[in-house]
Amino acid sequence: MIKDEWRFFAFSGDIVPGGPSTWHILDWDQRRLISVTMDEEQKEEDRAIECLKKHVDSLEPDVYLIYVSKDGELISTSTDIRDDHTSCVYYPPLRDLQLPDGIQTVRRSELEELDRLGPNVDLVLDLSSSQADPKKVVFKYYFMFQFLFGLWHEMNLWMRLPKHPNIVPFDKVVVDELEGRAVGFTTLFAPGGTLDENRSRVFKLQWLEQLMDVVDDLNLKYGIVHQDIAPRNLLVDDETDTLMLFDFNYSARIGTQAYSEHRNDVKGVMFTIYEIITRDDRLRSVPYEQQDLADIVGPSEWIKHPDVKLDRPVSEYRSSLRRWAEKRRTGPQITAYKDAPHSIDWPSLGEAPLRVMNVIEADGTPGFHHYRFWDAKRRSERENGAVILSWERPPRSKLEAGVRLLANGEIMNRT
């Protein structure tokens, strides 16, 4: 289930000096946008979110706006389509991805929801894999314009990475059930939790060595930097006893605009191991450009946290890191991803789709203009007769026992 602190996010608001105020708030749990109107001026969204929390799970699916009192009590609700601020985002046709050989697709309606791991991330069963024993996979997707480019980048990069024992395997591209457009992708699920979630296991020296090896391959073979190496993005496959890296949403091709030297992977590995051993995350709580390796590579001792379990002395982990960092400093350097021997490229997303916008001309007559937008208001799309891809789903806390839900939000059946 999505953590309470992650569940709501205010994307925009309409604030009148002195009031009233309306905040448009996304509920990640229901994948639903609800507006909250109050008579008072609310320059920050916190109060509106607190009011929505009180009522959100009891609202009917067709409610677009709630009007609440100063104390947060529900005064009225609106089902008027003019109060619907939901957007319909662009999904690329499958041909634009230029799928590499061996990459398969699965329809969104062939995935059964098991858990909601976070915003835009679910644990699902792939019902197309085997009806008798469907496999668990992690489904990453988007339904807001703000996440379109990030997912396009991550999906295209991840599917093109060669299989690696220390990278969570890419599984399939997920397409919608209406037009077969790409809405996300799945990766294989490794039980046991991340190193951040499951701190009880012994952190082995061989896992550090595996992490250094996979970073070398990403940086020096493929010209890719992960840029977000941290305990939360590291899993352990208990069956093979291997460390696996995942989440490439901050990754970049070396030398491109998205690349940041402040987020280089050597620095990321060293801070990650320091954090795992000491459980001191203060040095990484500042912006990346202020994170200084000198704070951890000097002669001062790393104090192992009493609850941390290692299979070697701390000194061996530090020695291994020093040797590796020196090898990376004095060894071959990649300053542009195309210089890597097996550099990875993929197609750009291209232009935004051409949309028709109804306007009133200068002479007062109605007309229409063509514009390129990555998204459009759902109410406008409905008025134009467009096919709407729905993402909304019931609150997880309100699902009755035995109810099975598909990844598109539809109830599958009752058991």
N, C-alpha and C positions, 0 to 999 in steps of 0.2 A: 504494500500500500504506500502511496506517496506520502512523504512526511508532511506534517501540518505546516512547517515553515516553508515548504516548497509549493504548497497547493495553489496559492493565489498569486496573481501578478496583474498589476494595473498597467495597461499599455497606453492609455490616454485618458484625458478628462476634459470636461467643459466646465470651467470655473468662472462664475460671475462675481465680480467684487461685491462683497456684502452678502452673497448668496443669490440663487441656489447653486449647488455644486452637483455635478454628475461625473462619476468615475466609471470607466468601462473596464471591467475586471474579468480576467480569464481564470476559470476554474480548471486546472490541469486534470483534476480527477474526472470530471464529466466532459472535458474537452469542449467547454461551452463558455461563451461570452455573455456576461450579465451586467447590466448597467445599474448603478446605485445612485439614486438622487436624494439629496438632503437639502433642507431649506437654508442651512448655514453655509458660509464660505469655508471650504475645506481645501487648503492649498496642498496638503499632502494626502496620499491615498490610504494611510493607515486606518483612519476611522471608518472609511467606507468598507474596507476589507473586513474589519472586525464586525461590522453590521451584517455584511453578507454571510459571514461564517455562521451566524445565528440561524439563518433561514435557508441556506442554499440547498440542503439535502431534502427539504420538504417542498420545494417549488415545483410546479408542474413543468413538463418539458417545453411548453410553448411560451413560457414567461421570458420576456426579453429585458424587462426593467422592473426594479422594485423602488418604491418610495418609502423612506423610513423617517421616523421621528428623530429628534435630538438624542433621545435615549436608545435609539436603535430598534425601536419597535416597528413592526411592519404596518404601514398605513394602507398601501395599495400595491397592486401589481399591474403590469401592462403586457398584453399580448399583441399590441399593435405592431405590425410589421415595420412601421416607421421608426420604432424604437430598437430595431434589430441592427446592431453595429458589427455583426459577424462578417468577416471577409472570406471570400473563396479564392484560394491561392492557385497559382499555376503549377501544373504537374507536367513534366516533359514526356513526350511519347518515347516509347522504348527504343526506337531506332536512334534517337539522339545520344543514347548512352554508348552505342557501338560496343556491345557486350563482348568481352573476351571469350575465347573458346572455353567451354566447360561451365560458364556461369548460367545457372538456371533461374527461372522465375516462379513465383507462387502468388496466387490471388490473395488479397487481403481477407476475403471471405473464407479462405481455407486455413486461417489461423485462429485458434481458440485462445482467448485471454486466460491466463493463469494468475498474473499479478501485475500491478502497476508499479514499476520500479522507480520512476521519476518522470519529469516532464518529457514527453515525446519518446519514452522508452518503456516497453512492456515485456514481460516474460510470457511467451505463448507456446502452444503446441502447434507444430506444423502437421495438419491433418492430411496433407497431400503426400507426406513421406511414407506413412504406413498406418493404415487404419487400425491394425492390431497393436502396434507399438510406435505411435507418433513421437517424434523427437522434440525435445525442448529447445527453443531458440530464443534469442533476444531480438525484439523487433524495434528498430529505430525509424522514426517517421517525422513528418512535419505537417502542420495544417495552418501555420501562420507564415506570412511573407518573410518575417524576420529570420526564419530558419531555413529558407529555401536554398540559399547559396552555400551555407555551411554543410547541409546534408548532401548536396550535389558533390561538393569537394570530398567529403569523407567517404561517401559511397564509391565514387570513381577511383579514389586512391586505394581504398581497402580491397576492392574486388580485383585490382591489378597487382597487388603484392603477391609474389610467389609464396607458396606454402612454406611456413616456417614453424619449427617446433615451439618457438617462444612468442608467437603471435596468435591471438585468438582467431580461428579460421572464419573468413567470410563465408556466408551460406548462400543466400539467394536474394535477388532483387524482388521486391514486393510491388505488385501492380494492382490498380483498382479494378473493381468488378464491373465498371461501367464502360470504360474506353480502353482499358489495358495500359494506362499511363503509370509511370514509376512514382510511387508515393513513399518509398523507403526501402529498407533492406533488413535482412536478418543475419545474425552471427551465431555461431554455436554457443551453447550455454555450458559453463563449467560450474558445477555446484561447489559450495564451500566458502563462497564470499571472497571479497577482495582482501588484501593485506590490511586495509584500513578497517574493514568490518570484522574480520576474524583475526584478532591479535593473540589468540591463545596458542597458535602453532609455533613450532620452533622455526626461526628464520635461518635457513641453511646458507653456508658460504657458497655452495654450488649454485644457489639461486641468484646470488649477486653476480657470479661469473656468467650465468646465462643471460642476465639482464645486460651486462656489458657487451656480450657477443651480439645480441639482437640489435642493440643500439649501433654497434659498429656496422652491421649489415645494412640497417636503414640508412645511416648517414653516408657510408663510404661506397656501398654497392649500388644503392637505389637513389641517392641524392635527396633523401627524405629526412626531415626532422620531426619528431613526435611533438615536442614543445609543451607537453603536459605530463611528464613522467612524475608520478606520485603514488603513494600506497593505494589510493582509491582506484587507480587504473592498472593495478597488477593483481592477477589471479594465480592460484596454484592448481594445476591439474593433479589431483591426488593419485590418479591411476598411473600416470607417467612420472610423477614427482618432478614436474617442470613448472617453472615460472612462465606466465604468459602475459604479454602486454596487450592492451586493447584501448579503445576510444581514440580515434584519430581526428576528432573534430577541431583540434587546434593545430594539427600538423601542417607542414608547409614543404614546398620544394625549395631546396637551398638556393639562396640568391634571388628569390622572387619577392614580391611586395609583402607577402604574408610571413616571410621569414624574419625572426628577431634573434639577434645574437644574444640578447639578454635571457632568452629562453632556450639556449642550446642544450642538447641532451646530455653532454658530459656533466654540466652543472646540475641538470635535473637529477641524474643518477646519484651524484654525490650528496646532494641535499636529501634525497629520498632515503638513502641508507642511513645518514645521520639521524633523520627523523624516526626511522624504524627502530634504531638501536636506543636512542635517548628519549623518544616520545616528546621531544622538544620541537614544536612547530612554530615557535616565535620568529625564527629567522626567515621563514617563508610567508609570514603574515604581512609582509611589506610588498610593495610593487616589485616586479621582476628586476627592474633596472637598479633597485636598491639592495638586492640580494647579493651578498659578497662572499665568494668562496673562501676568502681569507679568514672568515669567521670560523670555519670548520677544518681547514687544511693545515693550520699551524700546529705548533708543538703541544698545545693544550689538550688535556685528556678528554675523551668522550666518556661521559658517565652513563653507563648502561642503566636503563630504567629497571627497577627491581622485578617488574612483571614480565620483562622481555626475556625470551629464551633463544639462545644461539647454540650452534653446534661447534663453534670455534671461539677462541678468545677474540675480543674486540680488536686487538692489535692486528690480527690476520685480515680482518675485513678492511681495516684502514690501509694496510700494506698493499692489498690487492687493488684497492682504489688508486693509491698513489702510482703504482706501476702502470696501471691502465691509463690514467690521466697523462702521465709523462709520455707514454707511447702515442697517445692521440695528439699531444702537443708537438712532438718531434716527427711524427709520421706523415704520410700523405694527407693533404688537405683538399677538401672539396669546397670551392667558393661559388660554384654554379652547378645546379643539379644535372645539367646536360654533360658535365665532365665526369659524372659517375659512370662506371662501366655498364650498369644495367639501369639507367635512368628510366623513370616512369612518367608518362604523359597521358593526358586524356582530353577529350573534347571540351570546349567551353560550352556554357549554357546557352549562348546565343542571345538573340533579342527577345525582349518581352513580347507577348502576344498583342496583336492589334485588337483594340476593343472600341466599341461604338459608345459614345456618350451623347445623350440627348441634351441640347442646349437651347437657350433662347437667344436668337440673333439680335444685333444692335437695333434692328427695325421692329423688334417685338415678335417676330414670327418664329415658330418652333423650327429647330433644325437638329443636325447631328454632326459631330466631329469624330475623327478617328485619333485615338491616342494609344500609346504603348504602356501598359501597366502589368506588373507581375501579379496583382490581385485586384479584386473588385468586390464591392459590397454585395452581400448575399441577396439583399432585397432587390437590388437592381438586376442581378442575374435572373432572379425569379420572374421579374417583370418582363425580361427579354426572352423568357422561355428556355433559358439554359438548363442543362442537366446539372443538378447539384450533387456533389459528393459529400455525404454526411459523415461526420466523425463523432457526433455526440453520443454519449452512453450514460447509463444509470450510475448514480453514486455507488462506489464500491461498498460502502458501509450499509447500503440498503438492499443489496442483492440477497434474495432469499436463498436458503440452503437448497442445493440441487440445481440452481439456475446456471446454465452454461452460456457464456457470452463470446461471440465472435469478435475479432479485432476491429471490425467495422462498427461495433456498438450494438449490433442486433443480437437478440436472444436466440440462442441456438435451439435449445430444448430444455426440458426439465427432466432430471433423473430421480 
